[in-house]
Amino acid sequence: MIKSLATAALAASALTLSSCGGDLGKEPELRVASGYIEMGATPDRPAAGYFTILGGPRDVDLVAVTADLAQRVEMHESVRENGVVTMKPLTSAPVPAKGKLEFKPGGKHLMIWNINPAAVRVGKLPMIFVFSNNNNERILFDLKIRQASAAGDQGSAAMDHGGMDMGDMGAAGADKGAADPAKK
């Protein structure tokens, strides 16, 4: 009787553990979960990139996003100060362990200049996301490309970056300090 009770308890434990989905002890994986690019309203305007990154087992920083099929990619954040929206460059963005980092309209975003027309025709841009862990871990993710929203659309994700105060990153200093850590 005791042997059959022990066997039943062991079977119940195994059944309980198997209902965990087989991922028992597996840490969440750092990954880019979704994203898209909205083209600028005119060809001379940069595109804007938005995405969500899901954190892995440890806190890390996103230190760069690059694309071989674009002239330049920069991380920025829109900030409202004294009633004026300004844009500030970001050198990194934290990705909390088991949390998420969102680049979304009105907040953190990518500015992407001169996307290769072939990538625009295909409708996606392969991008490399570089993190501060494991010797700058890199994740390749294709961001879907959308055409610019109508100018009157209040929910438009594309911003007129040309008219924004970019602090020290104005036209004369746009390339200053924009070294690409992924290509070092």
KOLMARLUM-42070 format. One line per 5 residues: number of its first residue (from 1); their letters; for each residue z, y, x of C-alpha. Coordinates in Angstrom, 2 decimals, decimal comma, padded with zeros to 5 digits. Layout:
% residues N
NUM	a	Z/Y/X  ... $
This chain:
% residues 184
1	miksl	000,00/000,00/000,00  000,90/002,44/002,79  -002,32/001,55/004,61  -004,41/002,30/001,50  -002,56/005,62/000,97 $
6	ataal	-003,27/006,59/004,58  -006,92/005,65/004,14  -007,14/007,68/000,93  -005,51/010,71/002,63  -007,91/010,44/005,55 $
11	aasal	-010,89/010,22/003,19  -009,66/013,26/001,24  -009,27/015,24/004,49  -012,77/014,30/005,58  -014,15/015,33/002,18 $
16	tlssc	-012,34/018,68/002,37  -013,66/019,35/005,88  -017,22/018,40/004,94  -017,14/020,94/002,09  -016,83/023,70/004,72 $
21	ggdlg	-020,59/023,49/005,19  -020,57/021,84/008,58  -019,92/025,15/010,37  -016,29/024,41/011,11  -015,35/026,29/014,26 $
26	kepel	-018,75/027,95/014,58  -018,55/031,69/015,30  -020,82/034,13/013,45  -023,95/035,01/015,40  -024,93/038,55/016,40 $
31	rvasg	-028,25/039,23/014,67  -030,55/041,79/013,12  -030,44/040,92/009,42  -033,06/043,27/007,96  -034,95/046,46/008,57 $
36	yiemg	-038,03/048,59/008,06  -039,91/051,57/009,46  -041,08/054,47/007,32  -044,08/056,26/008,78  -043,97/060,04/009,19 $
41	atpdr	-045,56/062,15/006,45  -048,31/063,20/008,89  -049,62/061,48/012,02  -047,97/064,06/014,30  -044,48/063,26/012,91 $
46	paagy	-042,37/060,39/014,25  -041,63/057,40/012,08  -038,05/056,57/011,10  -036,52/053,13/011,58  -033,67/051,60/009,58 $
51	ftilg	-031,93/048,23/009,95  -028,73/046,24/009,55  -027,11/044,29/012,37  -024,47/041,65/011,63  -021,78/041,36/014,29 $
56	gprdv	-020,98/038,20/016,19  -017,63/036,93/017,47  -016,92/040,00/019,67  -017,32/043,77/019,43  -020,50/044,92/021,20 $
61	dlvav	-022,55/048,09/021,40  -026,21/048,52/020,56  -027,38/050,38/023,68  -031,14/050,63/023,10  -034,02/049,72/020,83 $
66	tadla	-037,47/049,47/022,39  -041,01/048,66/021,28  -043,95/047,96/023,58  -046,33/049,11/020,83  -044,80/052,59/020,47 $
71	qrvem	-044,78/055,50/022,88  -041,05/056,21/022,52  -038,06/054,99/020,49  -034,77/056,92/020,27  -031,52/056,34/018,39 $
76	hesvr	-030,26/059,37/016,44  -027,67/060,31/013,86  -028,00/062,97/011,15  -024,81/065,00/010,86  -023,94/067,80/008,44 $
81	engvv	-022,13/070,66/010,21  -021,40/074,00/008,50  -023,80/073,17/005,70  -026,69/072,42/008,09  -028,02/068,95/008,85 $
86	tmkpl	-028,51/068,44/012,56  -029,71/065,44/014,47  -027,88/064,17/017,51  -029,10/061,53/019,97  -027,03/058,36/020,31 $
91	tsapv	-026,57/056,55/023,60  -024,97/053,59/021,83  -023,68/052,44/018,46  -020,76/050,03/017,95  -021,29/046,67/016,24 $
96	pakgk	-017,87/045,39/015,13  -017,06/041,69/015,47  -017,95/039,91/012,22  -018,83/043,33/010,74  -022,07/045,25/010,44 $
101	lefkp	-023,88/048,27/011,81  -026,27/050,07/009,49  -028,98/052,50/010,45  -029,91/054,03/007,07  -031,42/057,20/005,60 $
106	ggkhl	-029,14/060,20/006,02  -027,16/058,63/008,87  -027,97/056,70/012,01  -031,70/056,03/012,41  -034,44/055,40/014,93 $
111	miwni	-037,14/057,92/015,71  -040,36/056,19/016,74  -043,31/058,10/018,19  -046,96/057,04/018,23  -046,88/053,48/016,90 $
116	npaav	-049,97/051,54/017,95  -052,50/051,65/015,07  -052,93/047,84/015,28  -049,23/047,38/014,50  -049,53/049,80/011,58 $
121	rvgkl	-052,51/047,83/010,20  -050,59/044,54/010,52  -047,58/046,16/008,86  -044,89/045,27/011,39  -043,62/046,45/014,75 $
126	pmifv	-041,95/043,98/017,14  -038,80/045,65/018,47  -036,23/044,65/021,05  -032,57/045,38/020,27  -030,46/045,55/023,46 $
131	fsnnn	-026,69/044,98/023,38  -023,85/045,54/025,85  -022,90/041,86/026,08  -024,16/038,97/028,20  -026,07/041,13/030,66 $
136	neril	-027,61/043,23/027,91  -028,48/040,52/025,40  -031,81/041,17/023,70  -032,83/040,26/020,15  -036,48/040,45/019,09 $
141	fdlki	-037,01/041,46/015,46  -040,13/042,61/013,59  -039,49/045,71/011,49  -041,82/046,00/008,49  -043,83/049,22/008,36 $
146	rqasa	-044,00/051,27/005,15  -046,18/054,28/004,55  -044,44/057,63/004,04  -042,95/058,30/000,60  -044,33/061,09/-001,56 $
151	agdqg	-043,12/064,53/-000,40  -041,31/065,18/-003,66  -039,44/061,88/-003,61  -035,75/062,75/-003,23  -035,02/059,23/-001,99 $
156	saamd	-037,58/059,50/000,77  -036,41/057,77/003,91  -038,77/059,70/006,20  -037,36/062,93/007,55  -039,09/066,00/008,92 $
161	hggmd	-037,68/065,63/012,42  -039,83/068,48/013,69  -037,79/071,10/011,86  -034,34/069,77/012,75  -031,99/071,11/015,37 $
166	mgdmg	-031,78/068,31/017,90  -029,15/069,89/020,14  -030,03/069,25/023,78  -032,95/067,06/022,74  -035,30/069,88/021,69 $
171	aagad	-039,00/069,75/022,53  -038,49/070,71/026,18  -035,75/068,12/026,69  -037,01/065,29/024,49  -037,72/063,01/027,42 $
176	kgaad	-034,77/064,13/029,55  -032,22/061,34/029,76  -034,31/059,00/027,63  -034,37/056,26/030,25  -034,97/052,90/028,66 $
181	pakk	-032,14/050,53/029,71  -034,16/047,52/028,56  -036,85/048,17/031,15  -034,56/048,64/034,16 $
